[in-house]
Amino acid sequence: MRHFDTICVQGGYTPGNGEPRQIPIIQSTTFKYNTGEDMAKLFDLESDGYFYSRLQNPTCDLVAAKIRDLEGGTAAMLTSSGMAATFFAVFNIAGQGDHVISSTAIYGGSYNLFAVTMKRMGVEFTFVSPDATDEELDAAFRPNTKLVFGETIANPALRVLDIEKFAAAAHRHGVPLVIDNTFATPVNCRPFEFGADIVTHSTTKYMDGHGAALGGAIVDAGRFDWTRYADKFPGLCTPDESYHGVTYTERFGLGGAFITKATAQLMRDFGAMQSPQNAYILNLGLESLHVRMKRHCENGLAVAQFLAGHPNVSWVTYPDLPGSRDYALAQKYLPKGSCGVVSFGVKGGRQAAETFMRGLKLAAIETHVADARTCCLHPASTTHRQMTDEELVAAGVGPDLVRMSCGLEDAADLIADIDQALKASEG
Ligand SMILES: *Cc1c(COP(=O)(O)O)cnc(C)c1O
């Protein structure tokens, strides 16, 4: 296997003699076969190939292969969004009557998916603090627990997960650990190296990195032995009648069972497929991911340090800032840096934070992160505006909180913009 940076640039696709240098966009819903028998083999999962782009598309598979290699996994698939990736990764092994343990420090959309929508589907969730002890984690397991879920760096709380602690707990109870690695990206952390079994991504964020294409990905480390706990994972270890009795672990091995099942069943039935056009755009982003992440982190740290010394700022959360709550975990899991997202409190609370936001000239107000262009959000006046100050504090998103996603601009310009907006917020 080549080095990481080379995989970013050239992974997934190696053109033959006279073939296109850039990955081809296979803009076709369907694929032609000479005989019905040829196609029947595909439907029985007996041979590899494409028949309908709702399930698989060659452009998407090339990009999925690059992400698989960046994470160090055995199989990967793209999805239409990060939410679809999270849903598929969980629903592939947990259904009605099952139970899942999740860290409380996760993306708000994932929390809603778990606590509201999947609950309606009959899946029960227990949310545990990322600070939970081994004993507290052990106590959360039930006989019907099917997986543990967490985020490497939580959006927006910026908590760093102790992946080894969560993986050990999951494995003590015979279930896999699923990690959303969106904010860290495999440039800064490869969760499989710390015991995670499945990784998900919102590729909409740093992987695309230009605010251009929505997307998601799921990668399997290929190490979790479903067959050792076959009674827990019948969907992977017993025949699938909707595919002529295929048993995924037998036919595709530990390396391929999870992703093949998610493609064959969930893509077939839900169709949350990434478009080949978006996969192409995502690949352009991946080609510079290793270069961009370094700069996002440099700018994030420079802004965090500036904010930490500013008289109009009451607190700063950034995992790489010495003295921050998860500094030790960040040093262990994210030695190259965490991400470009910094959150902080503007002195003077909600009013001052709103004035600060109005004063920004370079940073744009957006509900987005991980873009090349710096963007900024004040949840209390936008995404969380229906909540009272007390409710905001309880949700960990105080009225003074501003989330700044540092882009790829010159740090001096970002700092000058923040400084003048903070001065204006004094008023
Ligand atoms: C944005 C995000 C998601 C959801 O991704 P979409 O592509 O917006 O569906 C999931 N997890 C994390 C950590 C995110 O930041």
The ligand as an SDF file (V2000), in Angstrom:
LIG
                    3D

 15 15  0  0  0  0  0  0  0  0999 V2000
  -22.8770   17.0670    9.0470 C   0  0  0  0  0  0  0  0  0  0  0  0
  -22.6460   15.8640    9.8640 C   0  0  0  0  0  0  0  0  0  0  0  0
  -23.4120   14.7090    9.6800 C   0  0  0  0  0  0  0  0  0  0  0  0
  -24.5480   14.6520    8.6770 C   0  0  0  0  0  0  0  0  0  0  0  0
  -24.0400   14.7590    7.3970 O   0  0  0  0  0  0  0  0  0  0  0  0
  -24.8980   15.2820    6.1210 P   0  0  0  0  0  0  0  0  0  0  0  0
  -23.9440   15.0730    5.0120 O   0  0  0  0  0  0  0  0  0  0  0  0
  -25.2330   16.7150    6.3980 O   0  0  0  0  0  0  0  0  0  0  0  0
  -26.1010   14.4190    6.0430 O   0  0  0  0  0  0  0  0  0  0  0  0
  -23.1250   13.6020   10.4420 C   0  0  0  0  0  0  0  0  0  0  0  0
  -22.1390   13.6240   11.3540 N   0  0  0  0  0  0  0  0  0  0  0  0
  -21.3770   14.7130   11.5660 C   0  0  0  0  0  0  0  0  0  0  0  0
  -20.3040   14.6820   12.5850 C   0  0  0  0  0  0  0  0  0  0  0  0
  -21.6050   15.8790   10.8350 C   0  0  0  0  0  0  0  0  0  0  0  0
  -20.8620   16.9620   11.0670 O   0  0  0  0  0  0  0  0  0  0  0  0
  1  2  1  0
  2  3  1  0
  2 14  2  0
  3  4  1  0
  3 10  2  0
  4  5  1  0
  5  6  1  0
  6  7  2  0
  6  8  1  0
  6  9  1  0
 10 11  1  0
 11 12  2  0
 12 13  1  0
 12 14  1  0
 14 15  1  0
M  END
$$$$
